[in-house]
Amino acid sequence: MTLGIYLTRRLAGTFGIIAAVFIGILYLFELVEMMRRFGGGETALRQILWLAALRAPTTFYQVLPMLAILSAMAMFLALARSSELVVIRAAGRSALRMLLEPFVAMLLFGALVVAALNPVVAAATRFYQAQVQAITAPDLVLQVAVGEAGIWLRQGDRLGQTVIRAGSVDRDGLTFRNTGFIAFDRETGAPVSRIEAAVARLGPGAWELHEAKHWDLTAENPEREAQRHPRLDLPTDLTPERIRDSFARAGTISVWALPEFIAALDRAGLATRSLRVQLHTELALPVLMAAMMLVGTVLCMRHSRAGGAGGRILLTVIAGFALFFLRNFAQVLGENGQIPLLLAVWTPPFATILLALGVLLHLEDG
């Protein structure tokens, strides 16, 4: 138990150092990118620094599995150089028994990351997108909310704000049923018109409203002067891509809110496969980090005098990148429906664990 605690503490210290270095590097990369996009204009330097700080956690969260493999590799190479591995082996501790406590610790740390860091990253991503929207297109606003009463959208343009309510949405994400439009004046914020339509479809540059009834709320008697239209075109700056992306932007919803959001989209009739893949991917992250930790230890448990350390390090890094790419590729196949969802998400981490254990047993026992 004491040895397990010692190895876990060494792994945590190594992971902390590598994580701090990566956070600094990623922040510098994001700062350069923000300077390229917004530098030289009206955006203040303080805002650019803030945008880079909001963007860096998202990138850091995505490379956490690679940090696990790097930290494990660095720790066991250090143990090999100091001959501590020789002492541990001489004490009768096998390689599998030696890795038990670090494996469990990495598994628990991954669960803590998903539970605590994921909501922070999601909030930072949402705030970053809002800030970029305010800088690049302040007059064009689109917000989407899904609840028990249906779907609510708020679009903004140079003329004012429009609140849109829909009871349900077709699978294409562009045809809304039982819809209502309320337009507000940009200067006063008062409602100026209301439209109720049985069907509203987003076309090029306009909403196509069918069986619509239009009220002019600035008239003396809006109901008496209301007009009915078999078809009514309502100009808009929205595009189908913005509508589809706004329902579920990757990384903007925390793992705690995803199940409720998926249920709400199911009630509205929207496709939720990509969100289900995202949810299971977050739940599988602790297993993936523990699997990557095992991969980092397989080839780095030999004594430094055995030679070939550089080749083992290179092979470990290549294997880590290959497994990371395989995991992302399987996730894309799962989102597209090419393979079952659970198979796409959960197979790569467990296959990685079995592969690492197989190689370790082969090297230890032949």
Buried (B, 14 or more C-beta within 10 A) or exposed (E): EEBBEEBBEBBBEBBEEBBEEBBEEBBEBBBEBBBEBBEEEEBEEEBBBBBBBBBBBBBBBBBBBBBBBBBBBBBBBBBBEEEBBEEBBEEEBEBEEBBEBBBEBBBEBBBEBBBEBBBEBBBBBBBBBEBBBEBEEEEBBBEBEBEEEBBBBBBBBEEBBBBBBBBBBBEEBBBBBBBBBBBBBBEEEEBBBBBBBEBBBBEEEBBBBBEBBBBBBEEEEBEEEBEEBEEBEBEBBBBEEBBBBBBBEEBBBBBEEBEEBBEBBEBBBBBBEBBBBBBBBBBBBBBBBBBBBBBBBBBBBBBBEEEEBEEBBEEBBEBBEEBBEBBEEBBEBBBEEEEEBEEBBBBBBEBBBEBBBEBBEEEEEE
